[in-house]
Amino acid sequence: MLKKFLGAVAIMAFAASAASAAYIPGPLPAGTFGGGTVPNNDDVFKAEQKASSAGSKLASATAKCYSKGAKNVSKGNPDGVAACVGTGNPAGKGALDKYAKTIGGLTALPGCHDYAGDGSLIAALVKGFQAGVYCSSPSGAFVDGAAGL
């Protein structure tokens, strides 16, 4: 009896997970996603998902470049940020280079968006936040300490 019950539960769990993994193309909710569409072609959707993941990795890696660079400057060393971020050359080793290599390998990406161009935009956005990240006053006019205290 217990074996039959566990078997039935396992079959129901498999069926539920298979049903939840259904691929449903169509428009994405504008309130959550700001628009966009899940394409009819599953390969295109997978490529878009990989591009999205690559963009997230680029943002994180670029932020780490600036963090390491600030640490280097604090020790009187060259920052090394340019080499760490890279130039967008897929043969390079920088964060932007790795992004370009990933995007270049995604052949199913649709032509409606410039995924390769996103790399420099993401890197520029991360760079733009650095002044806010390292915001203490060089003259000591601000009281340095925890925010909101």
Buried (B, 14 or more C-beta within 10 A) or exposed (E): EEEEEEEEEEEEEEEEEEEEEEEEEEEEEEEEEEEEBBBEEEEBBBBBEBBEEBBEBBBEBBBBBBBBBBEBBEEEEEBBBEBBBBEBEBEBEBBBBBBBBBBEEBEBBEEEEEBBEBBBEBBEEBBEEBEEEEEEEEEEEEEEEEEEE
